[in-house]
Amino acid sequence: MSSTPVIGVLALQGDVREHLVALAAADAIARPVRRAEELAEVDALVIPGGESTTMSKLALQFDVMGPLRERVAAGMPVYGTCAGMIMLADKILDGREDQETVGGIDMTVRRNAFGRQNESFESGIDFKGLDGGPVHGVFIRAPWVEAVGTAVEVLAELPAADGPESRIVAVRQGNLLATSFHPELTGDHRVHEYFVRMVEAV
């Protein structure tokens, strides 16, 4: 891609403004996306945090779920944070029975795995492929990845508080990127810059 990428932020719910700011800081043209016709005008998309069941319902109500699945299947780059990670998962644990996702990443994600709102926390995260030290991550009712398929690259893990194993908190499969945490809330734009480079490479 030779020109500046145009990256949408799914603006149905969640911290849309913060993602728009982070993408602009990463030298992308950022636009809110609510409708299928707006989705058709962007090169890539960010699915923000929020509440994944509500976001799924709104995507269906706004008739954007089907077009989004089609764009993902066609190779459009998408980055999902927190609820956005859940939206990109092929399988969810602890979700509603009628909850739908966009899918695309061969992973199993557990909703609210790190606890309730009052158990939110911040942590430094070693993110594969990023220079400059740990990424500052904010975890708010965050999911974690329980399992991944062979095509999924694990980019970051967080040591478990209750045992020796680690929790997967960032993954990539092809043009799809997902994190459990919210880098857009920290002023550290390196993950967004990573995503913009992914888009430019398409």
N, C-alpha and C positions, 0 to 999 in steps of 0.2 A: 504494500500500500504506500503510494508516494505522497499523498496529501495528508493533512492532519485528520486523524480519525474522528468520526462523530460517534459518540458513545451515549446511549440513553440510560436513564435510571428509571426503573419501573416505579411509577409514582402513584401506586394504589394505597400504600401504607408505609410507615417506617421513616427512617432518617434520610429522606431523599435529599434535602438541602446539603447535608454534610458530604454526601457522595458527589454531588454536583461540584462543590468547592474542591474536593480532593482530586477529581478528574481534571478540572481546569488547571489546578496546580501541577498536574502531571502532563500538561501540554496537550490535552484533548479538548475537543468541542463537546460540551456536555449539555444534554437536553432531557427534560422529563418526558416519560412515555406512559400514556394511559390507554391508548387505543391502538388497534391493529394498524391503522394508516400511519400512526406515528412510529410504530415499530418498524415499518417498512422503510423508513427514512434514515435509520441509523445503521452503523457498521457493526455495533456490538452493544451489549446491555449489561447493566449491573442490577441485580436483584437485592434490595437492601434488607436490613433486619426489620423486625416487626413481629407479628404473630402469624405463624405459618398457615394455620387453618383459616384465619380470616383472609390472608393474602390469597390463598387458593380459591376461596369463594368469590372474592372480588375479581380475580383474573377470569373466572368463568362468567361472572355477571357482565364484565366489560368486554367479553368476547375476544380476549387477548390470549387465553390459554392455548387454544388450537394453533393460531399463527406463531406463537412463541415456540411451541413444540416443533413446528415445521422448520423454523429458522435454526433451532438447535440441531435438528437432524441434518440440516443442510450445511452445518459447519460454522454458524455464527458464534463468535466468542461471547461467553457469558461469565460474569463473576458474581457469585452469591455469597453474602455475608450473613451468618447466623440463620435467620429464617430463610434467607436466600440459599444457604447451603442445603437446608431441608428441601427446598423447592427443586434443587438440582439432583436430589438423591433418587436412585431407582427404587430404594426400599426404606421405609420409616418404621422405627419402633416407638411405641407409646404415642402414636398419632391417632386421630379419629378414624373410625372405620371407613367413613366416606371421604376422607381427605385425599385430594389428588395432587400430584406433583408434575412439574415439567419433565423431570428425569434427565438422563443423559450421562450421569456419572455412576459407574458401577460400584456403588457403595451402599452400606446400610448405616443409617444415621439414627441416633436416639435423641428424641426431642427433650428439651429441658434437662439434659443429662447432668449439667453442673449445678443444678438446684434452682430454687425459686428466685424471684427478683431480689429479695433481701440477702441472697447469697452471691450476688454479683461480685466480681473481683477483677483486678488488673494484674497482668503478668508480662514479663519479658519473654519473647519467643524467638528461638533460633529458626530462621526461615531459610530453607535451602535456596541458594541462588541469589540471595540478597547480601550485599556488602553493608558495612557500617554498624555491625553489632546487632543485638537482638531487636526485633520489632516489638513495639509497645502495643499490647492487645488488651481490649476491654471485653470482658465476658459477661453478658447480660442474659440470664435464662438460656444459656448457650447450649447447643447440641454438641455431641462429639461423634466421631466416626467409629462404629463398632467393627466394621469389616470392609475391605476393599477387594475389588477384582484385580486380575493381573495387569490390566491396562492402566490402572490408576497409580500415579506417582504421589507418594506421601512427601509433603513439603515441610511439615512441622508437626511436632508432638510435644505434649505437655506432661511432665511427670505426674502420676496419679497421687492424690493426697492420702489414699488409703491402701497403698500397696506399691510393689516394685515396678509394675507395668506402667507404660505411658499411654496417654490418650491422643489419638490422631485429631489434630485441629486445623489442618490445612492440606488440601489435595488438589491435584490437577489431572485431568484426563483430556488429552487433545487440546481443544480450544476452550475447555471449561475449567474454571478455577473456583474453589470454594474455601472459605475460612469460617471456623466457629465464632471467631472474635470480630470485633468492630475496629479496624484500623482507621476508619474515617472519623472517629471521635477523638483521635489523639494528636492530630497535626503531623503525624509521621505518614508521608504519602508514598513510601517505597513500595507497598503492595499494589497501590493503584498504578504506580509507574511500571511495575512488573506486568500488570494486566495490559496497560497501553502498549507495551512492547509486544505482547502476545498478539494484540489486534493488528499492529503494524506489520507483523510477520505473516499475516494471512494473505 
